[in-house]
Amino acid sequence: MKLSPKLVIFDVDSVLVDVHGSFHKSIIDTVHFFTGHRPTFTQIHDWKNLSGYNDDWRLSTDWVASLGKPVPYEKVKAQFQKFYWGTKTRPGNVTREKWLVTHNRLEKWSRRAELALFTGRTRRELKHTLEGTHAERIFRRAVTMDDVKKGKPDPEGLKLLLNGMSPRDALYLGDNIDDALSAKRARVPFLGVLPHGSDAHSARAKNLRELGAIEILHSVRDLEKFWA
């Protein structure tokens, strides 16, 4: 299938940016901090295969509770933020993030369609990743968790980006259940992005297809194969 979108919308985490060492490690560190249990990265995908866990603070809170150590959401969030952003004496996990696509490629794509972002990150988190890169000017519009009343899987963010455009003229790329649900509810065509052979692919590829994914890409770079 060849697509000719006027607007291509990307999720950020695990689609454009490798967050294994940042957000995912912060989940592991947070759960370990409150419970003494050292969870695995593979187990993260068991949680990510459920709707409602695009929010890593909620995921960490519920994971801690499932291990018999209920802790208030705000307390878990505060500790997670310390691991992610770091402290005066310890660098944060955020320093481990890596882009999965070159900015030259993004620049080339931006000449074919408008590029936008719909992410569960906060504005601060997104700004930190974009700041000082060419991506900051390539993605002229972005919707974060701070910009919507209802986060994913609600389609509010996608509808804001559509701004009256026909959903059929857009395309959304994401990696988790709530991305696919948002796209389905907004009637926006969806491509899943899950590295071949990864825990994420094993956990979610089948479910993303069942939720309407046109195809599962092994890398966001494979988008070009579907571009008419």
N, C-alpha and C positions, 0 to 999 in steps of 0.2 A: 504494500500500500504506500502510495506517495502522498505527502501532505503539503499544503501550501498555506500555512498559517500567516496571518498578518501580525499576530501577537504571540510570542513564545514566552511562557511563564515557567520559571524554575523554582523548585524548592532549593534550599541551600545545603543543608547538612546531608552528607553522604551522596549528594548529587553533583554539586559544584566544588564542595570542600570536604576533605577527609577529616572526620571528627572522631575517629577511633581513639586518638590520644587526647582529645580535649573533652567534648561532652560525654562520650562513652566512658572514658577513664574517670571523669568526675562522678558519674553514677556509681561506678565500682567503689571509688574512694569514699563516697558518702554512705553507701550501704555498709561498708566495712567499719566506718567510723562509729555508726550508731549501734551496730549489732555484733561486731567482732567477726562476722562471717565474711569470707572473701569470695564474692560471686565471680562468675566467669563472664567474659565478653559474649560467649555463645548464649548465655541465659538472657542477656539484654534483648536478643531477638525474639525470645519467647514472649516478652512483654510487648515489644514493638509490633508483634503480630496481632495485638488486640487494639481495638479502637479506644481512643481516649488517652493514649500515651505518647502523643506528639510532644507533650509537656514533660520534659525530663525531671522537673521538680516533683510533679505528681507521680511519675513512675517511681522515683526514688522513695517518696513518702509511702506509697503502697507496698513497695518491695520491703522496706524496713518493717512495716506493719505485718506483712505476711510471715515474717520471721519472728513474730511474737514480741516486737519492740515498737509499739505504736508511738509515734512522735508527731507533733503538730506540723502541718504543711509549712508554715512560715519558718519554723526552726530548721527543718530539713533544707528548705530553700536557702537560708542564710549560710548553712555549712557548705552546701553545694557551690555557692558563689565563691566561697573562700578557696575551694579547690580549683574552680575554673579560672578565677581572676588572679589568684595568688594573694600573698600578703607582703608586708615590707621585707620579710626575711626569706620568703620562698616564692619562686616564679610560679605562675599559674599554668594549668594544663592548656590554656588558650594558646600558649606559645608553640604547641605541637601541631596546630592546624596547618594543612597544606592544600593548596588549590589542585583540583583534579583536571582542570582544563586550562590551556594557555590563554592569556589575554589576547594574543594575536588571533586565535580561533574565535573567541567571543567577538572581537572586532569584526571579523569576517561575517559572522552570523548576524550582527547588528545591521549590516548592509542589506540583509535579505528580509528582516522583520524586526519589529520593535521587541526588545527584550525586557522582561520585568521579573520581579521576585515576589514570591508568596511564601513566607517562612514563619515558623513558630518561634523564631528568635525574638528577643527584645530589640528595640532600636539601637541600644548601646552595643549589643553583641554584633549586630549586623554592621554597624558603623565601623567597629574595630577591624572587622575582616575586610571591608571594602576600602577603608581609608588608606590613601597613599598608593593605590593600585589603579590601573586603567579601568578596572571594573566599576569604579566609583562613577565614572561618566558614561559607561556603556549601559548600565541599568539605571535608567532615568526615573523609573517608578518602582516602588517596593511597598509591600504591605507586611508589617510585622505583627506580633501578638499585641503590641501597644496600640495598633491602629484599628482594631476590631472589638466589638462587644462580645462576639462569639468566635473562638478560635476553631481550628480544624477539629473535627471534620465538617463543621458548618461551612457553607460555600460563600459566606459574607465577603471574605478576602478576595476570592476570585471575581465576584460580581463587582467589587470596587474597581478592580483592574480592568474588567471588561468595559465599564463605564458606558453601557448602552450598545456595545459591539455585539454582534451575533456570536454566541459561544462556539459555533462551528468555524469561526475565523480565528480561533485561538487554539493553543496547545499547552498542556501542563505536563511537566516532568517532575516526578517525585519518587520516593523510595518506600513509603510506608502506607499502611492501611488508611490512615486519615487523609493522606494526600489523594488516594484513589477515591475515597468517599466524597471528598470535597469536589473533585472533578465531576463525579457522577451526578451529584446534586446540583451542580452548576451547568451540567450538560456540556462540559468542555472536554474534548478528546484528551486522552491521558496516555502517556508512555511511562512505564515503570523503569527505574534504573537500579539494577542489582548486580554487582560484579559476579561473573560466572564462577561457580565453585565456592562462593562465600557462604558464611552462615546466614547472611541476610537473604541470599537467593534461595537457599534450602528452606528457610522459614516462611518466605512471603511470596515467592513467584506465583505459585498456584492461586493464592488468594487474590493477588492483584489482577490476575487474568479474569477470575470470577467476578471481580468488581468492575470489569470493563476495559482493562488496559489493552490498547491496540497491540502492544508488543512489550517484551521485557528486554531492555537494552543492557548489555554488559558494561557499558560506560556511557556517560553523557555524550562523549565524542561520536558515538554511533548515531546520534541524531541526524547526521548528514545523509545517512543511508535512506532516510524516510522523507527527505526534503525534495519536493518536486522541482 
